[in-house]
Amino acid sequence: MIPASFDYEVAGSAAHALSLLAEYGEDAKLLAGGHSLLPMMKVRLAQPAVLIDIARVPELSGIRIDGDQVVIGATTRHAEVAASELLRAEVPLLAHAAAQVGDPQIRHRGTIGGSLAHADPSADLPMALLALGGSVEITGPAGIRTVGADDFFTGPFESVTGPDELLTAVRVPRGAGVPWGYQKFVRRANDWAIVGAAAYGGRVALASMGGTPLRATATEQALQSGASISEAAQLAAEGTSPGYDFHADVDYRQHLARVLVKRALEGKTG
Amino acid sequence: MTEIKLTVNGTARSDEVEPRLLLIHYLRETAGLRAANVGCDTTSCGACTVLLDGESVKSCTVLAVQANGRSVTTAEGVVQEDGTLGVVQQAFRENHGLQCGFCTPGMVMAATSLLAENPHPTEQEVREGLEGNFCRCTGYHNIVRSVLAAADKLAGSSSSTEVNA
């Protein structure tokens, strides 16, 4: 399968990428690792006229501490996030989530910013960012704005990022010692979650339970009111309207959400 | 057309390519290297796995222009200078790590990348490290055995465990 023809531009800096976006508008797509975009282009679900390659912009990659947060450049690859000693110590949930994406080859190419901008409701990193209560930095013609995970995802494969904007960095709270758990239910290795659950402190997020990654708000409120993990996890599917497919129907997904949230709150990973 | 300059199996190349040309097609049709195969063509099966700057990637999901300025290694590139098989390839041969052989070039390159990152993997780590590569013949047991044997061999040899070991 071969993508439709396009023009190829290499951005030398974030500012250059923005000027190219301004020049080409909605005809352009940003390319980093390409592991969400190229498969769509190969089956012609996406046919951008121009690809703007941001993978060679040094300032968009890297992991550093900024006060009580860790800042991860948008084009930092999953393999780098998973292997980062800094993240494994300070934000272990995120390092763990990155290690669950696809397979080693995919993790050598795919990027954290690309995965978040793609906004797949069944993907690992959107759920992880939501559980952590992190945020993304979006740079556009008007400057940089920071959007919290709760406001970033607007629908399946949709976020608040505009066509003239560039997701430049991801911010997550430093939380060594904060209890966390991560559950991803799949039938095959390297698949997307049929249902996923991530818990961090009192925050609980779900994947594949709606059009965006979701907070399990009823569970969170029950925990805050002193409910046990078992009692709170029973509320994990409240207010969710997951889709159905050949893997799972709605009832089964809601059942999985309750089971996986319980395990995640117990600090289990899998 | 866009000009790309890259190193393929240690040899510098320069070619004019369409931006939409996939790395797997560049390697097979422009460079004439037929070890890497097109299998699923959807980033799943791993038959097209090659090394990009020493790391395994699925070349059906990489554009040739994305390899500009970088180094690519295919299974042809891990054969030793005297023409004998590389350590990982030899281990597959000795441990019956292949039957039809279609997945083997990708398996060898995924295993080479895995051993570069983790020279002493456990059996479980080998299985997880190869989760991006499908074999429809062997049932994987002999493939895992091959990779563990290659790890032992590399650990025992005095040479480094870099890419073309």
Contacts between the chains, C-beta under 8 A, distances in Angstrom:
chain1	res1	chain2	res2	distance
A	1	B	41	5.4
A	1	B	42	7.9
A	2	B	20	6.3
A	2	B	22	7.1
A	2	B	25	7.8
A	3	B	20	4.6
A	4	B	20	7.2
A	5	B	18	7.0
A	5	B	19	7.7
A	5	B	20	5.7
A	6	B	19	6.0
A	6	B	20	6.3
A	7	B	19	6.8
A	8	B	2	5.7
A	8	B	19	3.6
A	8	B	63	7.8
A	8	B	65	5.4
A	31	B	63	8.0
A	31	B	66	7.7
A	34	B	61	6.6
A	34	B	62	7.0
A	34	B	63	6.9
A	34	B	66	6.8
A	35	B	43	6.7
A	35	B	61	6.0
A	38	B	61	5.1
A	38	B	62	7.7
A	38	B	63	7.1
A	39	B	42	6.3
A	39	B	43	5.9
A	39	B	61	6.4
A	42	B	41	7.3
A	42	B	42	7.7
A	42	B	61	8.0
A	51	B	19	6.9
A	53	B	65	7.5
A	53	B	66	7.0
A	55	B	66	7.0
A	79	B	55	7.4
A	102	B	43	7.7
A	102	B	132	7.1
A	103	B	46	7.5
A	103	B	131	4.8
A	103	B	132	2.9
A	103	B	133	8.0
A	104	B	56	5.9
A	104	B	110	6.9
A	104	B	113	6.9
A	104	B	114	6.8
A	104	B	129	5.9
A	104	B	131	7.5
A	104	B	132	5.7
A	105	B	43	7.9
A	105	B	46	6.5
A	105	B	49	5.9
A	105	B	56	4.8
A	105	B	57	5.3
A	105	B	58	4.7
A	105	B	110	6.8
A	105	B	132	4.7
A	106	B	43	6.5
A	106	B	58	7.2
A	106	B	132	6.6
A	108	B	52	7.4
A	108	B	55	4.4
A	108	B	56	6.1
A	108	B	57	5.4
A	108	B	113	7.7
A	109	B	57	5.6
A	109	B	58	7.8
A	109	B	61	7.2
A	109	B	62	6.9
A	189	B	131	4.2
A	190	B	44	7.2
A	190	B	131	5.3
A	190	B	132	5.9
